[in-house]
Amino acid sequence: MMEFIVEKIGMSRTVGATSKAVTLLRVINMKICEILDDNTRVFVAYPKGKIQNKSILGIQKKYGLSKEFNKFLTLQFRNAVVGDVKLDVLAEAKRVKTIFNTKGRGFSGAVKRWGFQGGPAAHGSRFHRRVGSIGNREWPGRVQPGKKMAGQYGNDQVSAINGIFSFDRDSNILVVKGSVPGYNGAFGIIRIID
């Protein structure tokens, strides 16, 4: 089981008799800093933005990294060697599990968050996009746990299984079949299944 950090570029489609939706993912250049105790997990560094602080500088000094490698993560990796990661294994892979965060929608109403129908739009109605009644009568006299109401929506970790369409070694672009959660430019993880 091997994991790689990827950035979502966007969606496109194949050109041919039957057009298929594909998602373009850029595999991020990363370095293995340390192989952890059980030889299946590794501590990696990768570049993202220009964030620098004393803790990042200390880790960079400890592992002899250049300034661009300013983000760190623990991934699952098989037969790892400290140093640059070779991406040859992606050329032979057939399917990957993509793990991304969905688009964050902030504080959303019940109609958007849960797909509630809402009320009539006109003719004197005062019930448009509200939740409606949330409680019971005298018993139990409280709002039941898990009641679908307005609140934080999106920014949840979601995984999907996608087939690999192609992999370009020169540009590190991985093309997978179907859609992948998250916005264009989002960072996520892919895990090779087979």
N, C-alpha and C positions, 0 to 999 in steps of 0.2 A: 504494500500500500504506500503510494507516494503522493505528496501534496505539493502544489505550486501556487504562488501568489499571482493573480491575474488582475488586469484592469479591463473593464467593459468598455469597448469602443462604441458599439452600437449594433443595430440590426441591419440586415440586407437580405437579398434573396439570390438564389442561383438562376442562371440564365440557361434555358433549355426548353424542351417540349413540356416537361412538368416542372414548374418553378417551385422551389422549396424555401421556406424561411430559415435563415441562419443568423447566428450571433457571432460577432468578431470579438475575440478576447486577446489582449496583448499580454504575453507571459513576462512578468517582471524579472529583471536581472537580480539575482540574490546570491549571497555568500553564506556558506555554512560556517558558523563560528565555533560551534562545539557540538559534539555528539553526546547526548545525555545517557543516563545510567543504563537504560534497557536496550540500547542500540537500535531502537525503532523511532525514536524522537530526536529531533535536532533543533538547535537554537540558530536561527537565521537572521541576517540583516539585509534590508532592502531599502532603496531610495524612495522617499515620498515627500515632496515639498522641500522647504529650506529650514525646517524647525531645528534649532540648536539650543541646548541647555547643558548644565553641568553634568547631569546624569548621563545624557547621550554622549558627551565628550569623554566621560570616564569609561563607558563601554567601548567606544571607538578606540581609545588608547589601550584598553585591556586586550582587544583582539587585533590591533593593528589595522584598523579600517580607515578608508579615506572619508572625507567630510560628507560625501553624498549619501553614504549608508547611514541613515538617521532613524530608521524604524526597525523594530525587532519583534520576532514572533517565534513560537515553538510549533513545528510542523512534524507530521509523520513522514518518515523517509527510510527507505530500505537501502542497504549497502552504501551508506553515506561516507564521504571522505571530506575532511575539512578543506574549504576553499570554494572556488566557483562551482556552480551547479550546472551539469551538462543536461541539455534538454532533448537528447536523442531518443529517450524513452517515449516522448510524446508522439513521435513519428509512427511508432508501431501500435499505439493505444487505439482502442475501438470505442470505448465509452468512458465518460467522466461524470463525477458527481460535482455539480457546481453549488457552492455555498456563498450566498450573498445576503445583504440586508435589503429589504424592500424599500421603496421610496417612502419617506416620512411625510405624513399629511398633517402632523400637528394635532391640535385639539379639534376634533370633527364632530358634527352632529350625528344623530342616530340614523338619519336617512342616508348619509354618505357612508358611515361606518358599518352599518348592518344591513343596508338595502331596504329599509322600511319604505312603505308606499307613500305615506304622507296623505294629506287631505285635499279637498277640492281647492282649486286655485282662485276661484271667483265666486260670484253670487252670494256675497255676504258672509262667506266662511271665515272663521277666525282660527281655523286649524289647518295650517299649511305644511310646515316641516317639523312640527313638534313631536315629542315622544308620545304624548298621551298619558293615560293613567298608568302609574307605576306601582301602586300599592294594592292591598287587599282590603276587605272590610274589617269588622271588629277583630276577627282572628285571622292571621296572627298579628295584625296591626303593625306591620313593618314591611320594608322592602326586602324581597327575597335575595339571597346572595346569587351573583351571576346574572342579575337583570341586565338586559342589553340597553345601554344608555349612551349618551354622548361621552367622549373621552379621547385619550391618545390613540391615534390610528396610524399604522405603518411603522417603518423602522424595526421590523421583526426579522430575525434570521430565518431564511427559507432556503431549502435545498431542492435541486432538481437533477434528474439524470438525463444527460444529453449524449447523443452519438457524435463522434468526431467526424467532420466532413473533410478537413485538411489541416495541415500544419506547415507553415512557411518558416524554415530554419533561419533564413537571412533576416527577416523582420520580426521573428518571434510571434507571429500572428497565428492564433489557433482559431479555426472556424468550426463552431459546433452547430448541430442541427437544432432547430427550435429556438425558443426564447429563454432568457436568463433573467431572474429578478434583479431589480436595482436600476439606478439611473445611469446614463452614459457618463463614464469617468469614475464609476464606483469601483472600489477595490474589493476583491473576494478571493476565495480559495477554490481550486479544483482538485479533486481526488481521483486518481486513476482507478477505475473498477476492473476493466479488462482491456 
